[in-house]
Structures are given as C-alpha cells and as structure tokens.
Amino acid sequence: MITGYLRVGEVELASQLFEEMPERDLVSFNTMIDGYGKCGRCELTEEVFRMMNEKDVVSWTSMIFTYVINHHSSKALDLFREMLSLGVKPDVLAIVMYLQP
C-alpha cells in the first residue's frame, strides 16, 4: 500500500500508513526512504534513515541516491564514506536500479 501511495504522489497517505504500522520492517523503511527521496523530501528521508535499527545496502544506497538527485553531493559522499567505514559494501545491483529511468 505504501508503495502504491508513493507512486501516485500521495506522500501524506503513505506517511500516515507508515506511522500507523504496529511493526515496521526493513522493506517498509526502505520504501519510505526511496519514496521520500524521489519526492524531494530530504528531511523526512533523513528522519526515517536515522530511525532504523537495522540498515542494509539498499537503505544506504537509497539514502545516498536521495542526496544525489536532490543536489546534496557532499552529503552523498559523506554518507558513502560512512557506509564503507561501517563495512557495508556497495551492491552493483542496488546502484544500477537507481540508474533506470
């Protein structure tokens, strides 16, 4: 449902659904990061990213991509360095998925 709302531009409905979820998993967090990022909502994207107890390469890549598409290249580079320092290795598949139109 969250993905559907985000795809049609209903960011507020997606946010409301996310907030009301009794249990959030990695997929729901990553979906919100991706959706907020594509809508230019960097502050909300950062908030969701910080809330996560567990992050995977998709989480990191989505957050970095958010910075890149919203013209925050220095933040993207800093986050990429942080990701590497924590031992998270970039996943070519995750990066390539963002290069698709």
Contacts in CASP RR format, 6 or more apart in sequence:
PFRMAT RR
TARGET T0000
AUTHOR 0000-0000-0000
METHOD contacts of the structure
MODEL  1
MITGYLRVGEVELASQLFEEMPERDLVSFNTMIDGYGKCGRCELTEEVFR
MMNEKDVVSWTSMIFTYVINHHSSKALDLFREMLSLGVKPDVLAIVMYLQ
P
1 17 0 8 1.000
2 14 0 8 1.000
2 17 0 8 1.000
2 18 0 8 1.000
2 28 0 8 1.000
2 31 0 8 1.000
2 32 0 8 1.000
3 31 0 8 1.000
4 10 0 8 1.000
4 14 0 8 1.000
5 11 0 8 1.000
5 13 0 8 1.000
5 14 0 8 1.000
5 17 0 8 1.000
6 14 0 8 1.000
6 31 0 8 1.000
6 34 0 8 1.000
6 35 0 8 1.000
6 38 0 8 1.000
6 39 0 8 1.000
9 39 0 8 1.000
11 35 0 8 1.000
11 36 0 8 1.000
11 39 0 8 1.000
11 41 0 8 1.000
14 32 0 8 1.000
14 35 0 8 1.000
15 32 0 8 1.000
15 44 0 8 1.000
18 24 0 8 1.000
18 28 0 8 1.000
18 32 0 8 1.000
21 28 0 8 1.000
26 52 0 8 1.000
26 54 0 8 1.000
26 56 0 8 1.000
26 59 0 8 1.000
29 48 0 8 1.000
29 51 0 8 1.000
29 52 0 8 1.000
29 59 0 8 1.000
30 56 0 8 1.000
30 58 0 8 1.000
30 59 0 8 1.000
30 62 0 8 1.000
32 44 0 8 1.000
32 45 0 8 1.000
32 48 0 8 1.000
33 45 0 8 1.000
33 48 0 8 1.000
33 49 0 8 1.000
33 59 0 8 1.000
33 62 0 8 1.000
33 63 0 8 1.000
33 66 0 8 1.000
34 62 0 8 1.000
34 65 0 8 1.000
34 66 0 8 1.000
35 41 0 8 1.000
35 45 0 8 1.000
36 42 0 8 1.000
36 44 0 8 1.000
36 45 0 8 1.000
36 48 0 8 1.000
36 66 0 8 1.000
37 45 0 8 1.000
37 62 0 8 1.000
37 65 0 8 1.000
37 66 0 8 1.000
37 69 0 8 1.000
37 70 0 8 1.000
38 66 0 8 1.000
38 69 0 8 1.000
40 66 0 8 1.000
40 69 0 8 1.000
40 70 0 8 1.000
42 66 0 8 1.000
42 67 0 8 1.000
42 70 0 8 1.000
42 72 0 8 1.000
45 63 0 8 1.000
45 66 0 8 1.000
46 63 0 8 1.000
49 55 0 8 1.000
49 59 0 8 1.000
49 63 0 8 1.000
52 59 0 8 1.000
55 88 0 8 1.000
56 88 0 8 1.000
57 88 0 8 1.000
57 89 0 8 1.000
57 90 0 8 1.000
57 91 0 8 1.000
57 94 0 8 1.000
58 91 0 8 1.000
58 94 0 8 1.000
60 79 0 8 1.000
60 83 0 8 1.000
60 88 0 8 1.000
61 90 0 8 1.000
61 91 0 8 1.000
61 94 0 8 1.000
61 95 0 8 1.000
61 98 0 8 1.000
63 79 0 8 1.000
64 76 0 8 1.000
64 79 0 8 1.000
64 80 0 8 1.000
64 83 0 8 1.000
65 76 0 8 1.000
65 98 0 8 1.000
67 73 0 8 1.000
67 75 0 8 1.000
67 76 0 8 1.000
67 79 0 8 1.000
68 76 0 8 1.000
80 90 0 8 1.000
83 90 0 8 1.000
84 90 0 8 1.000
END
